[in-house]
Amino acid sequence: MRDSQRSGCPINLTLEVLGDRWSLLILRDIMFGGARRFRELLRSEERIASNILADRLKTLVEAGLLTRGGNPTHKQKAIYSLTEMSITLAPVFAQIGAWGSRWLPVTEPLSIRARLMEAGGPPLWERFMTELRQEHLGAGLPPGPTVRDELEAAYRGVLAGAADG
């Protein structure tokens, strides 16, 4: 966190942590895409530069939104995990996605997840946050399809329908 904030307003303080161009997209890719390694995050559709990604990951770790852990298969590669602070952003992401789907010129494949999150509402968000806690803070994902699996299946279904039609 910065040493000096403009004010103690909660919106201002949130924007000081998350208000740059990339931080929410990095958190999105970890939360919804399951990306946890630097190279996976570089593959984001928005094409973040490696130096910017490294800087934002460092900032997000310092702010307490991510943890950086060692990779047991390769000592020099890190695995990034969500913290409780970032997991609780899931409903915020759902609302941002719903707003964007309603008001902006989104594509069908990239908006299906947002529409499903909106339609599922708080019960789906709670289930998703529970799964994220298990994945990032606990002992792995529960058996069976997860919310992320369901969202990915819907995305792939839209892509397949577009390819057929």
C-alpha positions in Angstrom: 0.0 0.0 0.0 1.2 3.5 -0.7 2.5 5.6 2.2 0.2 8.4 1.4 -3.4 8.1 0.4 -5.5 10.9 -1.1 -8.2 10.4 1.5 -9.7 7.8 3.8 -12.7 7.3 1.5 -13.3 3.6 1.0 -13.8 4.1 -2.8 -10.6 6.1 -3.1 -8.6 3.5 -1.1 -10.0 0.7 -3.2 -9.1 2.5 -6.4 -5.6 3.1 -5.0 -5.1 -0.7 -4.7 -7.2 -1.9 -7.7 -7.6 1.2 -10.0 -4.8 0.7 -12.4 -5.3 -0.8 -15.9 -4.1 -4.4 -15.1 -4.7 -5.4 -11.4 -8.4 -6.4 -11.8 -7.6 -8.3 -15.0 -4.8 -10.3 -13.3 -7.1 -11.1 -10.4 -9.8 -12.1 -12.9 -7.5 -14.5 -14.7 -6.5 -16.1 -11.5 -10.1 -16.2 -10.1 -12.0 -17.3 -13.2 -9.3 -18.7 -15.4 -7.3 -20.7 -12.8 -4.0 -19.1 -14.0 -1.5 -19.2 -11.2 1.9 -19.0 -12.8 3.6 -16.0 -14.5 3.6 -17.6 -18.0 -0.1 -18.5 -17.7 -0.9 -14.9 -16.8 1.1 -13.7 -19.8 -1.4 -15.5 -22.1 -4.3 -13.2 -21.1 -6.3 -12.0 -24.0 -5.4 -8.4 -23.2 -1.7 -9.1 -23.8 0.0 -7.7 -20.8 3.7 -7.0 -21.1 5.9 -9.2 -18.9 7.5 -6.2 -17.1 4.0 -4.8 -16.3 2.8 -8.2 -15.1 5.8 -8.6 -12.8 5.2 -5.1 -11.4 1.5 -5.7 -10.8 2.0 -9.1 -9.3 4.5 -7.6 -6.8 2.0 -4.8 -6.0 -0.9 -7.3 -5.5 1.3 -9.4 -3.2 2.3 -6.3 -1.2 -1.3 -5.2 -0.9 -2.3 -8.6 0.5 -4.5 -9.6 -2.5 -2.1 -12.4 -3.6 0.4 -14.7 -2.1 3.5 -15.9 -3.9 4.5 -19.4 -3.2 7.1 -21.8 -4.4 6.5 -24.3 -7.2 7.4 -27.8 -6.0 8.2 -28.9 -9.5 10.5 -25.9 -10.3 12.3 -23.9 -7.7 12.5 -20.7 -9.7 8.8 -20.6 -10.7 6.2 -19.1 -8.4 2.6 -20.0 -7.9 0.3 -17.1 -7.1 -2.7 -17.7 -4.9 -5.7 -15.6 -4.0 -6.1 -14.4 -0.4 -9.3 -14.1 1.5 -9.2 -10.4 0.6 -9.2 -11.1 -3.1 -11.7 -14.0 -2.9 -14.3 -11.7 -1.4 -14.1 -9.6 -4.7 -16.0 -12.4 -6.5 -19.4 -10.6 -6.1 -17.8 -7.4 -7.2 -16.5 -9.1 -10.4 -20.0 -10.5 -10.9 -21.5 -7.1 -10.7 -18.9 -5.4 -12.9 -19.4 -8.2 -15.5 -23.2 -7.8 -15.3 -22.9 -4.0 -15.8 -20.5 -4.4 -18.7 -22.8 -7.0 -20.3 -25.7 -4.7 -20.0 -24.1 -1.5 -21.2 -21.1 -2.2 -23.3 -20.5 -3.8 -26.8 -19.4 -7.2 -25.4 -19.0 -10.4 -27.4 -21.3 -13.4 -26.7 -18.5 -15.8 -25.8 -16.8 -13.4 -23.4 -20.0 -12.3 -21.7 -21.6 -15.7 -21.1 -19.7 -16.1 -17.8 -20.8 -12.7 -16.6 -24.4 -13.4 -17.4 -24.3 -16.7 -15.6 -22.7 -15.2 -12.6 -25.4 -12.5 -12.5 -28.2 -15.0 -13.0 -26.8 -17.3 -10.2 -26.7 -14.4 -7.8 -25.4 -14.6 -4.2 -25.9 -18.4 -3.9 -23.6 -19.0 -6.8 -21.1 -16.4 -5.7 -21.0 -18.0 -2.2 -20.4 -21.4 -3.8 -17.7 -20.0 -6.0 -16.0 -18.2 -3.1 -16.1 -21.5 -1.1 -14.4 -23.3 -4.0 -11.8 -20.5 -4.3 -11.0 -20.8 -0.6 -10.5 -24.6 -1.0 -8.3 -24.1 -4.0 -6.2 -21.2 -2.8 -6.3 -21.4 1.0 -7.1 -25.1 1.6 -6.5 -28.5 0.4 -7.6 -28.3 -3.3 -10.9 -28.3 -5.1 -13.8 -30.4 -4.1 -14.8 -33.4 -6.3 -17.2 -32.8 -9.1 -17.8 -29.9 -11.3 -16.9 -26.5 -9.9 -18.4 -23.1 -10.7 -15.3 -22.4 -12.8 -15.9 -25.7 -14.7 -19.6 -24.7 -15.3 -18.6 -21.2 -16.5 -15.9 -22.7 -18.8 -18.4 -25.2 -20.2 -20.8 -22.5 -21.0 -18.1 -20.4 -22.7 -17.0 -23.4 -24.8 -20.6 -24.1 -25.7 -21.1 -20.6 -27.0 -17.8 -20.9 -29.0 -19.0 -24.3 -30.5 -22.4 -22.8 -31.4 -20.7 -19.9 -33.1 -18.5 -22.3 -35.1 -21.6 -24.4 -36.1 -23.7 -21.4 -37.1 
